[in-house]
């Protein structure tokens, strides 16, 4: 596949994993294959791409482009600060609940059920991120209570 079809190593690995899963199914579940040939299927070694990080200047320009006088802008700023500060995955950030935040100690506690690796971990926050996160929580506290009261009444 690499030479004849000139496919990229990542594409080949996707196809190898799919084929390996099917052959393993044929061997383990159906008994159509009498020897475990799926164990010989190995992924192709591929070079790791270098991930380019933002420069401090790019981060400053990104944050300067946000209009944080609006709710959406302020929320975006908080999201960017937390992501840059903690390096959590976006899905982990959006699964956070207020109970996961320890603002006194400046820590986010990620539950195992909400992480990609299914391993719980605690992530520290910088004082500046704690400050704007506290501001965001204060700003949205009233909205949370309104939604809660509507939910308790049974209609929005």
Secondary structure, DSSP 4 states (H G I P E B T S, - for coil): --SSS---HHHHHHHHHHHHHHHHHIIIII--SSS-GGGG--PPP-PPPPPPPPPHHHHHHHHHT--TTSHHHHHHHHHHHHHHHH---HHHHHT--GGGEETTTTEEEE-GGGSTTS--EEEE--HHHHHHHHHHHHHHHHHHHHHHHHHHHT--
